[in-house]
Amino acid sequence: MSEVIQEKPTRACPNLFPKELIIDEVDGKATNIKLNSLRRPHMRSFHLSWLGFFSAFTTWFALNPLLKKTIAPLIGITAGDVANSDIANVSSTVIARFFIGGLVDKFGPSRAMAFILMAGSLPIGLVGLVNSAGGLIVLRLFVGIIGSTFVPCQYWTTALFSKNIVGTANAIAGGWGNMGGGFTFLIMPQVFNLMKTIGLSVGNAWKVTYVFPVIICWIVAILCLRFGDDHPVIKTLPVAAETEILKDKPEEGATAVIDTIAAPTHILGGAAEKVPYWKIMLRAVTNPYVIILMFSYACCFGVELSVDSQIANYFIGKYALDQTTAGQLSSIFGLMNFFSRASGGLLSDLMFHYFGMRGRIGISATFFFINGIALIGFSFADTLGASIGSMVVFSYFTQALCGTTFGIVPFVDSGIMGAVTGLVGAGGNIGGAIFNSIFTAYVTNLSGGFRVMGIIVLVCGFLPTFALRVQGSMLLFKTK
């Protein structure tokens, strides 16, 4: 038998390939992760959550590998136009993530994931119709909506895994999903080259290439609808009283308001279905610690989005590399998510085991400081080897910070998990839009843009962690 009901383990560093998946007898959540399993409901939905985000990320940044060298000259747009389209690509996700959180609270992550993948992938398939800078910007505004799949991805794993392992689960799912940003730099130039090999002209080959990500998204969407389970036990949970969801909000000064993440009816499709949407969102946006975490995520995931947009241009412009080679080097950044974001979640859980919530906050603060310095160091690299090496360093800390940040998110206000996840996720996109806007002033000197980004990470990522309070704990002291 591969599942047993048992008390939560106290092991500090989790075994990700255990013999059995252990289920908590109270809330039905898994207290460990068995990566080599597809058993319902926990592990099958876990793998669908990251696969959905992976396909979305592949589509979201599919234009970047071909944009500067192939598409821009063909449709007659400038480097400035490309930079503005990069801003559009991440800006629209801010609005989408803001709204998708409350909707996931109502309809569940599997249906939300499938809908966004199906609808959000269609614009990329129409990119061949674009023939102007304005058309490209409008199209990328719609493409960016697919980035909101992050919300059902993280919501899903939070619903299925217990507090002792949720940081790791969120980090692995988010990180493996983010690998789509590296995969797209590898695969899109190769698909484009294949289209040319079979006889298509350059002008037609790039247009046909963008049917590929649409197909991927639709296949994964169907898998989510057919095989995904929203909840640990059954697909539909009984609806709680309308006021119940608003009762578990942490009170100021409480030391252990949320000793565990709330029961399933508080998190998924239960009470939230009876509470007006505006009340859910109002409760989230008026929580100052949600706002701090939005800043945190802006300075890690926002950095990641901006680097995904700029890194290929950096290698092409600074070292005169061809499109395929620049794509291969750029893919290193995204593919490091295979372990980097997950390691952030693991370290967050490990620090929680030994130091409680202060440990989770502390590891984030430490990583923000290191990452700010690493980004500034990258900006001074003057050889290809130095650029690649320093990119690997800041890549690790940028992505690990995404894991440590979402190791904290589930504990802020569990009764409105979708709304909190959506807002913090939107913070990442706001950061990405701001950083891409900064890069428009550094089109001919991208190194300068990376230097400014490092300074912002130190000021807006590192310093606010000292004001973050979760479950009565702050970085330097614990409130009574």
Secondary structure as a PSIPRED ss2 file (coil, helix, strand):
# PSIPRED VFORMAT (PSIPRED V4.0)

   1 M C   1.000  0.000  0.000
   2 S C   1.000  0.000  0.000
   3 E E   0.000  0.000  1.000
   4 V E   0.000  0.000  1.000
   5 I E   0.000  0.000  1.000
   6 Q C   1.000  0.000  0.000
   7 E C   1.000  0.000  0.000
   8 K C   1.000  0.000  0.000
   9 P C   1.000  0.000  0.000
  10 T C   1.000  0.000  0.000
  11 R C   1.000  0.000  0.000
  12 A C   1.000  0.000  0.000
  13 C C   1.000  0.000  0.000
  14 P C   1.000  0.000  0.000
  15 N C   1.000  0.000  0.000
  16 L C   1.000  0.000  0.000
  17 F C   1.000  0.000  0.000
  18 P C   1.000  0.000  0.000
  19 K C   1.000  0.000  0.000
  20 E C   1.000  0.000  0.000
  21 L E   0.000  0.000  1.000
  22 I E   0.000  0.000  1.000
  23 I E   0.000  0.000  1.000
  24 D C   1.000  0.000  0.000
  25 E C   1.000  0.000  0.000
  26 V C   1.000  0.000  0.000
  27 D C   1.000  0.000  0.000
  28 G C   1.000  0.000  0.000
  29 K C   1.000  0.000  0.000
  30 A E   0.000  0.000  1.000
  31 T C   1.000  0.000  0.000
  32 N C   1.000  0.000  0.000
  33 I C   1.000  0.000  0.000
  34 K C   1.000  0.000  0.000
  35 L C   1.000  0.000  0.000
  36 N C   1.000  0.000  0.000
  37 S C   1.000  0.000  0.000
  38 L C   1.000  0.000  0.000
  39 R C   1.000  0.000  0.000
  40 R C   1.000  0.000  0.000
  41 P C   1.000  0.000  0.000
  42 H H   0.000  1.000  0.000
  43 M H   0.000  1.000  0.000
  44 R H   0.000  1.000  0.000
  45 S H   0.000  1.000  0.000
  46 F H   0.000  1.000  0.000
  47 H H   0.000  1.000  0.000
  48 L H   0.000  1.000  0.000
  49 S H   0.000  1.000  0.000
  50 W H   0.000  1.000  0.000
  51 L H   0.000  1.000  0.000
  52 G H   0.000  1.000  0.000
  53 F H   0.000  1.000  0.000
  54 F H   0.000  1.000  0.000
  55 S H   0.000  1.000  0.000
  56 A H   0.000  1.000  0.000
  57 F H   0.000  1.000  0.000
  58 T H   0.000  1.000  0.000
  59 T H   0.000  1.000  0.000
  60 W H   0.000  1.000  0.000
  61 F C   1.000  0.000  0.000
  62 A C   1.000  0.000  0.000
  63 L C   1.000  0.000  0.000
  64 N H   0.000  1.000  0.000
  65 P H   0.000  1.000  0.000
  66 L H   0.000  1.000  0.000
  67 L H   0.000  1.000  0.000
  68 K H   0.000  1.000  0.000
  69 K H   0.000  1.000  0.000
  70 T H   0.000  1.000  0.000
  71 I H   0.000  1.000  0.000
  72 A H   0.000  1.000  0.000
  73 P H   0.000  1.000  0.000
  74 L H   0.000  1.000  0.000
  75 I H   0.000  1.000  0.000
  76 G C   1.000  0.000  0.000
  77 I C   1.000  0.000  0.000
  78 T C   1.000  0.000  0.000
  79 A H   0.000  1.000  0.000
  80 G H   0.000  1.000  0.000
  81 D H   0.000  1.000  0.000
  82 V H   0.000  1.000  0.000
  83 A H   0.000  1.000  0.000
  84 N H   0.000  1.000  0.000
  85 S H   0.000  1.000  0.000
  86 D H   0.000  1.000  0.000
  87 I H   0.000  1.000  0.000
  88 A H   0.000  1.000  0.000
  89 N H   0.000  1.000  0.000
  90 V H   0.000  1.000  0.000
  91 S H   0.000  1.000  0.000
  92 S H   0.000  1.000  0.000
  93 T H   0.000  1.000  0.000
  94 V H   0.000  1.000  0.000
  95 I H   0.000  1.000  0.000
  96 A H   0.000  1.000  0.000
  97 R H   0.000  1.000  0.000
  98 F H   0.000  1.000  0.000
  99 F H   0.000  1.000  0.000
 100 I H   0.000  1.000  0.000
 101 G H   0.000  1.000  0.000
 102 G H   0.000  1.000  0.000
 103 L H   0.000  1.000  0.000
 104 V H   0.000  1.000  0.000
 105 D H   0.000  1.000  0.000
 106 K H   0.000  1.000  0.000
 107 F H   0.000  1.000  0.000
 108 G C   1.000  0.000  0.000
 109 P H   0.000  1.000  0.000
 110 S H   0.000  1.000  0.000
 111 R H   0.000  1.000  0.000
 112 A H   0.000  1.000  0.000
 113 M H   0.000  1.000  0.000
 114 A H   0.000  1.000  0.000
 115 F H   0.000  1.000  0.000
 116 I H   0.000  1.000  0.000
 117 L H   0.000  1.000  0.000
 118 M H   0.000  1.000  0.000
 119 A H   0.000  1.000  0.000
 120 G H   0.000  1.000  0.000
 121 S H   0.000  1.000  0.000
 122 L H   0.000  1.000  0.000
 123 P H   0.000  1.000  0.000
 124 I H   0.000  1.000  0.000
 125 G H   0.000  1.000  0.000
 126 L C   1.000  0.000  0.000
 127 V H   0.000  1.000  0.000
 128 G H   0.000  1.000  0.000
 129 L H   0.000  1.000  0.000
 130 V C   1.000  0.000  0.000
 131 N C   1.000  0.000  0.000
 132 S C   1.000  0.000  0.000
 133 A H   0.000  1.000  0.000
 134 G H   0.000  1.000  0.000
 135 G H   0.000  1.000  0.000
 136 L H   0.000  1.000  0.000
 137 I H   0.000  1.000  0.000
 138 V H   0.000  1.000  0.000
 139 L H   0.000  1.000  0.000
 140 R H   0.000  1.000  0.000
 141 L H   0.000  1.000  0.000
 142 F H   0.000  1.000  0.000
 143 V H   0.000  1.000  0.000
 144 G H   0.000  1.000  0.000
 145 I H   0.000  1.000  0.000
 146 I H   0.000  1.000  0.000
 147 G H   0.000  1.000  0.000
 148 S H   0.000  1.000  0.000
 149 T H   0.000  1.000  0.000
 150 F H   0.000  1.000  0.000
 151 V H   0.000  1.000  0.000
 152 P H   0.000  1.000  0.000
 153 C H   0.000  1.000  0.000
 154 Q H   0.000  1.000  0.000
 155 Y H   0.000  1.000  0.000
 156 W H   0.000  1.000  0.000
 157 T H   0.000  1.000  0.000
 158 T H   0.000  1.000  0.000
 159 A H   0.000  1.000  0.000
 160 L H   0.000  1.000  0.000
 161 F E   0.000  0.000  1.000
 162 S C   1.000  0.000  0.000
 163 K C   1.000  0.000  0.000
 164 N C   1.000  0.000  0.000
 165 I C   1.000  0.000  0.000
 166 V H   0.000  1.000  0.000
 167 G H   0.000  1.000  0.000
 168 T H   0.000  1.000  0.000
 169 A H   0.000  1.000  0.000
 170 N H   0.000  1.000  0.000
 171 A H   0.000  1.000  0.000
 172 I H   0.000  1.000  0.000
 173 A H   0.000  1.000  0.000
 174 G H   0.000  1.000  0.000
 175 G H   0.000  1.000  0.000
 176 W H   0.000  1.000  0.000
 177 G H   0.000  1.000  0.000
 178 N H   0.000  1.000  0.000
 179 M C   1.000  0.000  0.000
 180 G H   0.000  1.000  0.000
 181 G H   0.000  1.000  0.000
 182 G H   0.000  1.000  0.000
 183 F H   0.000  1.000  0.000
 184 T H   0.000  1.000  0.000
 185 F H   0.000  1.000  0.000
 186 L H   0.000  1.000  0.000
 187 I H   0.000  1.000  0.000
 188 M H   0.000  1.000  0.000
 189 P H   0.000  1.000  0.000
 190 Q H   0.000  1.000  0.000
 191 V H   0.000  1.000  0.000
 192 F H   0.000  1.000  0.000
 193 N H   0.000  1.000  0.000
 194 L H   0.000  1.000  0.000
 195 M H   0.000  1.000  0.000
 196 K H   0.000  1.000  0.000
 197 T H   0.000  1.000  0.000
 198 I C   1.000  0.000  0.000
 199 G C   1.000  0.000  0.000
 200 L C   1.000  0.000  0.000
 201 S C   1.000  0.000  0.000
 202 V H   0.000  1.000  0.000
 203 G H   0.000  1.000  0.000
 204 N H   0.000  1.000  0.000
 205 A H   0.000  1.000  0.000
 206 W H   0.000  1.000  0.000
 207 K H   0.000  1.000  0.000
 208 V H   0.000  1.000  0.000
 209 T H   0.000  1.000  0.000
 210 Y C   1.000  0.000  0.000
 211 V C   1.000  0.000  0.000
 212 F H   0.000  1.000  0.000
 213 P H   0.000  1.000  0.000
 214 V H   0.000  1.000  0.000
 215 I H   0.000  1.000  0.000
 216 I H   0.000  1.000  0.000
 217 C H   0.000  1.000  0.000
 218 W H   0.000  1.000  0.000
 219 I H   0.000  1.000  0.000
 220 V H   0.000  1.000  0.000
 221 A H   0.000  1.000  0.000
 222 I H   0.000  1.000  0.000
 223 L H   0.000  1.000  0.000
 224 C H   0.000  1.000  0.000
 225 L H   0.000  1.000  0.000
 226 R H   0.000  1.000  0.000
 227 F H   0.000  1.000  0.000
 228 G C   1.000  0.000  0.000
 229 D C   1.000  0.000  0.000
 230 D C   1.000  0.000  0.000
 231 H C   1.000  0.000  0.000
 232 P C   1.000  0.000  0.000
 233 V C   1.000  0.000  0.000
 234 I C   1.000  0.000  0.000
 235 K C   1.000  0.000  0.000
 236 T C   1.000  0.000  0.000
 237 L C   1.000  0.000  0.000
 238 P C   1.000  0.000  0.000
 239 V C   1.000  0.000  0.000
 240 A C   1.000  0.000  0.000
 241 A C   1.000  0.000  0.000
 242 E C   1.000  0.000  0.000
 243 T C   1.000  0.000  0.000
 244 E H   0.000  1.000  0.000
 245 I H   0.000  1.000  0.000
 246 L H   0.000  1.000  0.000
 247 K C   1.000  0.000  0.000
 248 D C   1.000  0.000  0.000
 249 K C   1.000  0.000  0.000
 250 P C   1.000  0.000  0.000
 251 E C   1.000  0.000  0.000
 252 E C   1.000  0.000  0.000
 253 G C   1.000  0.000  0.000
 254 A C   1.000  0.000  0.000
 255 T C   1.000  0.000  0.000
 256 A C   1.000  0.000  0.000
 257 V C   1.000  0.000  0.000
 258 I C   1.000  0.000  0.000
 259 D C   1.000  0.000  0.000
 260 T C   1.000  0.000  0.000
 261 I C   1.000  0.000  0.000
 262 A C   1.000  0.000  0.000
 263 A C   1.000  0.000  0.000
 264 P H   0.000  1.000  0.000
 265 T H   0.000  1.000  0.000
 266 H H   0.000  1.000  0.000
 267 I H   0.000  1.000  0.000
 268 L C   1.000  0.000  0.000
 269 G C   1.000  0.000  0.000
 270 G C   1.000  0.000  0.000
 271 A H   0.000  1.000  0.000
 272 A H   0.000  1.000  0.000
 273 E H   0.000  1.000  0.000
 274 K H   0.000  1.000  0.000
 275 V C   1.000  0.000  0.000
 276 P C   1.000  0.000  0.000
 277 Y H   0.000  1.000  0.000
 278 W H   0.000  1.000  0.000
 279 K H   0.000  1.000  0.000
 280 I H   0.000  1.000  0.000
 281 M H   0.000  1.000  0.000
 282 L H   0.000  1.000  0.000
 283 R H   0.000  1.000  0.000
 284 A H   0.000  1.000  0.000
 285 V H   0.000  1.000  0.000
 286 T C   1.000  0.000  0.000
 287 N C   1.000  0.000  0.000
 288 P H   0.000  1.000  0.000
 289 Y H   0.000  1.000  0.000
 290 V H   0.000  1.000  0.000
 291 I H   0.000  1.000  0.000
 292 I H   0.000  1.000  0.000
 293 L H   0.000  1.000  0.000
 294 M H   0.000  1.000  0.000
 295 F H   0.000  1.000  0.000
 296 S H   0.000  1.000  0.000
 297 Y H   0.000  1.000  0.000
 298 A H   0.000  1.000  0.000
 299 C C   1.000  0.000  0.000
 300 C C   1.000  0.000  0.000
 301 F H   0.000  1.000  0.000
 302 G H   0.000  1.000  0.000
 303 V H   0.000  1.000  0.000
 304 E H   0.000  1.000  0.000
 305 L H   0.000  1.000  0.000
 306 S H   0.000  1.000  0.000
 307 V H   0.000  1.000  0.000
 308 D H   0.000  1.000  0.000
 309 S H   0.000  1.000  0.000
 310 Q H   0.000  1.000  0.000
 311 I H   0.000  1.000  0.000
 312 A H   0.000  1.000  0.000
 313 N H   0.000  1.000  0.000
 314 Y H   0.000  1.000  0.000
 315 F H   0.000  1.000  0.000
 316 I H   0.000  1.000  0.000
 317 G H   0.000  1.000  0.000
 318 K H   0.000  1.000  0.000
 319 Y H   0.000  1.000  0.000
 320 A C   1.000  0.000  0.000
 321 L C   1.000  0.000  0.000
 322 D C   1.000  0.000  0.000
 323 Q H   0.000  1.000  0.000
 324 T H   0.000  1.000  0.000
 325 T H   0.000  1.000  0.000
 326 A H   0.000  1.000  0.000
 327 G H   0.000  1.000  0.000
 328 Q H   0.000  1.000  0.000
 329 L H   0.000  1.000  0.000
 330 S H   0.000  1.000  0.000
 331 S H   0.000  1.000  0.000
 332 I H   0.000  1.000  0.000
 333 F H   0.000  1.000  0.000
 334 G H   0.000  1.000  0.000
 335 L H   0.000  1.000  0.000
 336 M H   0.000  1.000  0.000
 337 N H   0.000  1.000  0.000
 338 F H   0.000  1.000  0.000
 339 F C   1.000  0.000  0.000
 340 S H   0.000  1.000  0.000
 341 R H   0.000  1.000  0.000
 342 A H   0.000  1.000  0.000
 343 S H   0.000  1.000  0.000
 344 G H   0.000  1.000  0.000
 345 G H   0.000  1.000  0.000
 346 L H   0.000  1.000  0.000
 347 L H   0.000  1.000  0.000
 348 S H   0.000  1.000  0.000
 349 D H   0.000  1.000  0.000
 350 L H   0.000  1.000  0.000
 351 M H   0.000  1.000  0.000
 352 F H   0.000  1.000  0.000
 353 H H   0.000  1.000  0.000
 354 Y H   0.000  1.000  0.000
 355 F H   0.000  1.000  0.000
 356 G C   1.000  0.000  0.000
 357 M H   0.000  1.000  0.000
 358 R H   0.000  1.000  0.000
 359 G H   0.000  1.000  0.000
 360 R H   0.000  1.000  0.000
 361 I H   0.000  1.000  0.000
 362 G H   0.000  1.000  0.000
 363 I H   0.000  1.000  0.000
 364 S H   0.000  1.000  0.000
 365 A H   0.000  1.000  0.000
 366 T H   0.000  1.000  0.000
 367 F H   0.000  1.000  0.000
 368 F H   0.000  1.000  0.000
 369 F H   0.000  1.000  0.000
 370 I H   0.000  1.000  0.000
 371 N H   0.000  1.000  0.000
 372 G H   0.000  1.000  0.000
 373 I H   0.000  1.000  0.000
 374 A H   0.000  1.000  0.000
 375 L H   0.000  1.000  0.000
 376 I H   0.000  1.000  0.000
 377 G H   0.000  1.000  0.000
 378 F H   0.000  1.000  0.000
 379 S H   0.000  1.000  0.000
 380 F C   1.000  0.000  0.000
 381 A C   1.000  0.000  0.000
 382 D C   1.000  0.000  0.000
 383 T C   1.000  0.000  0.000
 384 L H   0.000  1.000  0.000
 385 G H   0.000  1.000  0.000
 386 A H   0.000  1.000  0.000
 387 S H   0.000  1.000  0.000
 388 I H   0.000  1.000  0.000
 389 G H   0.000  1.000  0.000
 390 S H   0.000  1.000  0.000
 391 M H   0.000  1.000  0.000
 392 V H   0.000  1.000  0.000
 393 V H   0.000  1.000  0.000
 394 F H   0.000  1.000  0.000
 395 S H   0.000  1.000  0.000
 396 Y H   0.000  1.000  0.000
 397 F H   0.000  1.000  0.000
 398 T H   0.000  1.000  0.000
 399 Q H   0.000  1.000  0.000
 400 A H   0.000  1.000  0.000
 401 L H   0.000  1.000  0.000
 402 C H   0.000  1.000  0.000
 403 G H   0.000  1.000  0.000
 404 T H   0.000  1.000  0.000
 405 T H   0.000  1.000  0.000
 406 F H   0.000  1.000  0.000
 407 G H   0.000  1.000  0.000
 408 I H   0.000  1.000  0.000
 409 V H   0.000  1.000  0.000
 410 P H   0.000  1.000  0.000
 411 F H   0.000  1.000  0.000
 412 V C   1.000  0.000  0.000
 413 D C   1.000  0.000  0.000
 414 S H   0.000  1.000  0.000
 415 G H   0.000  1.000  0.000
 416 I H   0.000  1.000  0.000
 417 M H   0.000  1.000  0.000
 418 G H   0.000  1.000  0.000
 419 A H   0.000  1.000  0.000
 420 V H   0.000  1.000  0.000
 421 T H   0.000  1.000  0.000
 422 G H   0.000  1.000  0.000
 423 L H   0.000  1.000  0.000
 424 V H   0.000  1.000  0.000
 425 G H   0.000  1.000  0.000
 426 A H   0.000  1.000  0.000
 427 G H   0.000  1.000  0.000
 428 G H   0.000  1.000  0.000
 429 N H   0.000  1.000  0.000
 430 I H   0.000  1.000  0.000
 431 G H   0.000  1.000  0.000
 432 G H   0.000  1.000  0.000
 433 A H   0.000  1.000  0.000
 434 I H   0.000  1.000  0.000
 435 F H   0.000  1.000  0.000
 436 N H   0.000  1.000  0.000
 437 S H   0.000  1.000  0.000
 438 I H   0.000  1.000  0.000
 439 F H   0.000  1.000  0.000
 440 T H   0.000  1.000  0.000
 441 A C   1.000  0.000  0.000
 442 Y C   1.000  0.000  0.000
 443 V C   1.000  0.000  0.000
 444 T C   1.000  0.000  0.000
 445 N C   1.000  0.000  0.000
 446 L H   0.000  1.000  0.000
 447 S H   0.000  1.000  0.000
 448 G H   0.000  1.000  0.000
 449 G H   0.000  1.000  0.000
 450 F H   0.000  1.000  0.000
 451 R H   0.000  1.000  0.000
 452 V H   0.000  1.000  0.000
 453 M H   0.000  1.000  0.000
 454 G H   0.000  1.000  0.000
 455 I H   0.000  1.000  0.000
 456 I H   0.000  1.000  0.000
 457 V H   0.000  1.000  0.000
 458 L H   0.000  1.000  0.000
 459 V H   0.000  1.000  0.000
 460 C H   0.000  1.000  0.000
 461 G H   0.000  1.000  0.000
 462 F H   0.000  1.000  0.000
 463 L H   0.000  1.000  0.000
 464 P H   0.000  1.000  0.000
 465 T H   0.000  1.000  0.000
 466 F H   0.000  1.000  0.000
 467 A H   0.000  1.000  0.000
 468 L C   1.000  0.000  0.000
 469 R C   1.000  0.000  0.000
 470 V E   0.000  0.000  1.000
 471 Q C   1.000  0.000  0.000
 472 G C   1.000  0.000  0.000
 473 S E   0.000  0.000  1.000
 474 M C   1.000  0.000  0.000
 475 L C   1.000  0.000  0.000
 476 L C   1.000  0.000  0.000
 477 F C   1.000  0.000  0.000
 478 K E   0.000  0.000  1.000
 479 T C   1.000  0.000  0.000
 480 K C   1.000  0.000  0.000
